[in-house]
């Protein structure tokens, strides 16, 4: 039945394995590269970043093709002197993210991402209108369970809350547990698409930084069936499925929460940047238990 209703093609199987990752502390203190006296000091500090290797090619390409732009970005990155982790002067950091994330999600799709990915390109919408919400959910889950991607069927009321909040607060900072600590990702809403890219990617490439994960939300069946379908595309050079799933889960953690203190972090990031503390994101993530499966020695509650 799923074959007749689902039209997209793909390969691979869903990844359910747990990666051997352990948080060792806060890494990539945003916009706090070590300042130095010479023009190469910012670049040297950047290379000390534990995630530098993953982005080395793009950084070196920028350094060769546009040395002035590269040095300018390194200087901006070094404007805020290095301070102890948790220091409250973080308005500088938020402004840095907001300025450079404005173009995220508005550029032409790169790296294999589908531009204007419609529900009709995946699902025979007219045919499924004859099905119940539960049947559609089963078809959607059955189909995507065989793909290397993130997917979900979101209750209409929950998506309605997420959507209303996204209109008021279109961007946020997410923390992804890594072997060396945490890597920060910026999520920016563009219509019903949510684009993610790593903070270091934004710091080095500015508003031209390409998306590394896109969550596609489809509200076409929201009123009639009470569900919103979601799937994703990701750049496999930077993320694997269980890492992308952790970021997707955090969207519901921060945007669909009933806990006022949690959503207040999103509001603060968007509207009271001088008060924002990125350590609070990590604290909230650890309290929720999300990403626990990315850390060695800890068993997921779903096992």
C-alpha positions as CSV (number, residue, x, y, z in Angstrom):
1,X,0.0,0.0,0.0
2,X,2.8,2.4,0.9
3,X,4.3,1.9,-2.6
4,X,1.2,3.1,-4.3
5,X,0.9,6.2,-2.1
6,X,4.5,7.2,-1.6
7,X,6.3,8.5,-4.7
8,X,9.7,9.5,-3.5
9,X,12.6,7.1,-3.9
10,X,15.6,6.5,-1.5
11,X,17.9,3.9,-0.2
12,X,19.5,2.7,3.0
13,X,18.0,1.9,6.3
14,X,17.2,4.0,9.3
15,X,20.1,4.4,11.7
16,X,19.2,3.4,15.2
17,X,22.7,2.8,16.6
18,X,24.2,4.8,19.4
19,X,27.4,6.7,18.8
20,X,30.2,6.6,21.3
21,X,30.2,10.3,22.2
22,X,30.8,12.0,25.5
23,X,30.4,15.6,26.5
24,X,33.7,16.9,28.0
25,X,32.7,20.5,28.5
26,X,31.6,23.5,26.5
27,X,33.5,23.9,23.2
28,X,33.3,26.5,20.5
29,X,32.6,29.5,22.9
30,X,30.6,31.5,20.3
31,X,32.3,34.6,18.9
32,X,35.0,34.4,21.5
33,X,38.1,33.4,19.5
34,X,41.3,34.2,21.2
35,X,42.3,37.8,20.3
36,X,45.9,38.4,19.1
37,X,48.0,41.2,17.9
38,X,48.7,40.0,14.4
39,X,46.5,39.4,11.3
40,X,47.0,35.7,11.5
41,X,46.1,35.4,15.2
42,X,42.4,34.9,14.5
43,X,43.1,32.1,12.0
44,X,45.4,30.4,14.5
45,X,42.8,30.5,17.2
46,X,40.2,29.1,14.7
47,X,42.5,26.2,14.0
48,X,42.5,25.3,17.7
49,X,38.7,24.8,17.5
50,X,38.1,21.0,17.8
51,X,35.7,21.1,14.8
52,X,38.1,23.0,12.6
53,X,39.1,19.9,10.7
54,X,35.6,19.2,9.4
55,X,35.4,22.7,7.8
56,X,39.1,23.1,6.9
57,X,38.5,22.9,3.1
58,X,35.9,25.6,3.0
59,X,37.8,27.8,5.4
60,X,41.1,27.5,3.4
61,X,39.2,28.1,0.2
62,X,37.8,31.4,1.6
63,X,41.2,32.3,2.9
64,X,42.7,31.9,-0.6
65,X,39.9,33.4,-2.7
66,X,39.0,36.3,-0.5
67,X,41.8,37.0,2.1
68,X,40.4,40.4,3.0
69,X,37.0,38.9,3.8
70,X,38.6,36.1,5.7
71,X,40.7,38.5,7.9
72,X,37.7,40.7,8.4
73,X,35.7,37.8,9.8
74,X,38.5,36.7,12.0
75,X,38.9,40.2,13.3
76,X,35.2,40.3,14.2
77,X,35.4,36.9,15.8
78,X,38.3,38.2,18.0
79,X,36.6,41.5,19.0
80,X,35.2,40.0,22.2
81,X,38.1,39.0,24.5
82,X,38.2,35.5,25.8
83,X,36.4,35.2,29.1
84,X,35.5,32.3,31.4
85,X,32.8,30.0,30.3
86,X,29.4,31.2,31.5
87,X,30.4,34.9,31.6
88,X,27.3,36.9,31.0
89,X,28.5,39.3,28.3
90,X,26.7,37.3,25.6
91,X,24.7,39.9,23.8
92,X,27.7,40.3,21.5
93,X,27.4,36.6,20.7
94,X,23.7,36.7,19.9
95,X,24.1,39.8,17.7
96,X,26.9,38.0,15.8
97,X,24.6,35.0,15.2
98,X,21.6,37.1,14.2
99,X,23.5,39.2,11.7
100,X,25.0,36.2,10.0
101,X,22.0,33.9,10.1
102,X,19.7,36.3,8.4
103,X,20.3,34.8,5.0
104,X,20.1,31.2,6.2
105,X,17.3,29.4,4.5
106,X,16.8,32.0,1.9
107,X,19.6,31.0,-0.5
108,X,19.2,28.6,-3.5
109,X,19.6,25.0,-2.2
110,X,23.1,23.6,-2.4
111,X,24.8,20.3,-1.6
112,X,22.0,18.1,-2.8
113,X,19.1,19.8,-0.9
114,X,15.8,20.0,-2.7
115,X,14.5,23.5,-3.4
116,X,10.8,24.0,-2.9
117,X,10.3,20.3,-1.7
118,X,6.6,19.8,-1.9
119,X,4.4,17.1,-0.3
120,X,3.1,16.2,-3.7
121,X,6.7,15.1,-4.6
122,X,6.6,12.5,-1.8
123,X,3.0,11.6,-1.3
124,X,-0.1,11.1,-3.5
125,X,-2.1,13.7,-1.6
126,X,-5.4,13.1,-3.3
127,X,-5.2,9.4,-2.7
128,X,-4.4,9.7,1.0
129,X,-7.3,12.0,1.6
130,X,-9.4,8.9,1.6
131,X,-7.4,7.5,4.5
132,X,-7.7,8.1,8.2
133,X,-5.0,10.1,10.1
134,X,-3.8,6.8,11.7
135,X,-3.5,5.1,8.3
136,X,-1.6,8.1,6.9
137,X,0.7,8.0,9.9
138,X,1.4,4.3,9.4
139,X,2.1,4.8,5.7
140,X,4.5,7.8,6.4
141,X,6.3,6.0,9.2
142,X,6.6,2.7,7.3
143,X,8.0,4.4,4.2
144,X,10.6,6.6,6.0
145,X,11.7,3.9,8.4
146,X,13.6,2.5,5.5
147,X,15.4,5.8,4.7
148,X,18.5,7.4,6.2
149,X,16.5,10.5,7.3
150,X,14.5,12.1,10.1
151,X,10.7,12.1,9.9
152,X,7.7,12.6,12.2
153,X,3.9,12.9,12.2
154,X,3.2,15.9,14.4
155,X,-0.3,16.4,16.1
156,X,-1.9,19.5,14.6
157,X,-2.2,21.3,18.0
158,X,1.4,20.8,18.7
159,X,2.5,22.1,15.3
160,X,0.1,25.1,15.7
161,X,2.0,26.1,18.9
162,X,5.4,25.6,17.2
163,X,4.3,27.6,14.2
164,X,2.9,30.5,16.2
165,X,6.1,30.7,18.3
166,X,8.3,30.4,15.2
167,X,6.6,33.6,13.7
168,X,7.6,35.5,16.8
169,X,11.0,33.9,17.3
170,X,12.3,32.6,14.0
171,X,15.8,31.6,15.1
172,X,17.5,29.8,18.0
173,X,20.7,28.2,19.1
174,X,20.9,24.4,19.5
175,X,23.6,22.4,21.2
176,X,24.6,19.0,19.8
177,X,26.5,16.6,22.0
178,X,29.8,15.6,20.4
179,X,32.8,13.5,21.5
180,X,34.7,16.6,22.4
181,X,31.8,18.5,24.1
182,X,29.0,20.4,22.4
183,X,28.8,21.8,18.9
184,X,26.4,24.7,18.4
185,X,23.9,24.9,15.5
186,X,21.8,27.8,14.5
187,X,18.2,27.0,13.4
188,X,16.4,29.5,11.2
189,X,12.8,29.2,10.1
190,X,12.0,30.0,6.4
191,X,8.4,29.4,5.8
192,X,7.6,25.9,7.1
193,X,11.2,24.9,6.5
194,X,13.7,24.9,9.4
195,X,17.3,25.3,8.3
196,X,20.3,24.4,10.5
197,X,23.9,25.2,10.1
198,X,26.8,25.0,12.6
199,X,27.9,28.1,14.3
200,X,31.5,27.8,13.1
201,X,30.2,27.5,9.6
202,X,28.3,30.8,10.1
203,X,31.4,32.4,11.7
204,X,33.6,31.6,8.7
205,X,31.2,31.9,5.8
206,X,28.7,34.5,7.1
207,X,25.3,34.7,5.4
208,X,26.6,32.5,2.6
209,X,26.9,29.5,4.9
210,X,24.9,26.6,3.4
211,X,22.3,24.6,5.3
212,X,23.5,21.3,6.7
213,X,20.1,20.1,7.8
214,X,16.6,21.1,6.6
215,X,13.4,20.0,8.3
216,X,10.4,20.1,5.9
217,X,7.0,20.5,7.6
218,X,3.8,19.9,5.5
219,X,0.6,21.3,7.0
220,X,-1.6,20.4,4.0
221,X,-3.5,17.8,6.1
222,X,-3.5,19.7,9.3
223,X,-7.1,20.9,9.2
224,X,-8.7,17.8,7.6
225,X,-6.7,15.1,9.3
226,X,-5.3,16.8,12.4
227,X,-1.6,15.9,11.5
228,X,1.4,17.7,10.1
229,X,4.0,15.5,8.2
230,X,7.7,16.2,8.6
231,X,10.8,14.8,6.9
232,X,14.3,16.1,6.4
233,X,17.4,16.3,4.2
234,X,20.9,16.6,5.6
235,X,24.5,16.9,4.5
236,X,25.9,13.6,5.4
237,X,29.5,15.0,5.5
238,X,28.6,16.9,8.6
239,X,25.6,15.0,10.2
240,X,24.3,11.5,10.5
241,X,20.7,10.6,11.2
242,X,20.8,10.2,15.0
243,X,22.5,13.6,15.3
244,X,20.0,15.2,13.0
245,X,17.2,13.5,15.1
246,X,18.6,15.1,18.2
247,X,18.4,18.6,16.6
248,X,14.8,17.9,15.4
249,X,13.8,16.7,18.9
250,X,15.1,20.0,20.4
251,X,12.7,21.9,18.2
252,X,9.8,20.3,20.1
253,X,11.7,20.7,23.4
254,X,12.1,24.5,23.0
255,X,9.2,25.5,20.7
256,X,6.4,23.1,21.9
257,X,7.1,23.1,25.6
258,X,4.5,23.9,28.3
259,X,7.4,24.9,30.5
260,X,7.6,28.7,30.5
261,X,11.3,28.7,31.6
262,X,12.2,26.6,28.5
263,X,10.5,28.7,25.9
264,X,11.8,31.9,27.6
265,X,15.2,30.9,26.3
266,X,13.9,31.2,22.8
267,X,12.3,34.5,23.5
268,X,15.4,35.8,25.1
269,X,17.6,34.8,22.2
270,X,15.3,36.6,19.7
271,X,14.2,39.7,21.7
272,X,16.5,40.3,24.7
273,X,19.9,39.3,23.3
274,X,21.9,40.9,26.1
275,X,20.4,38.6,28.6
276,X,20.9,35.4,26.7
277,X,23.2,32.7,28.2
278,X,24.1,29.8,25.9
279,X,25.0,27.7,28.9
280,X,21.3,27.6,29.7
281,X,20.7,25.8,26.4
282,X,23.0,23.0,27.5
283,X,21.5,22.9,31.0
284,X,18.0,22.5,29.5
285,X,19.2,19.9,27.1
286,X,20.8,17.8,29.8
287,X,17.8,18.2,32.1
288,X,15.5,16.9,29.3
289,X,17.7,13.9,28.6
290,X,17.8,14.6,24.8
291,X,21.0,13.5,23.2
292,X,21.7,11.1,26.0
293,X,22.1,8.3,23.4
294,X,24.9,10.2,21.8
295,X,27.0,9.8,24.9
296,X,28.9,6.6,25.8
297,X,28.1,4.8,29.0
298,X,24.5,6.0,29.0
299,X,21.6,3.9,27.9
300,X,18.7,5.4,26.0
301,X,15.3,5.1,27.8
302,X,13.9,3.6,24.6
303,X,16.2,0.6,24.6
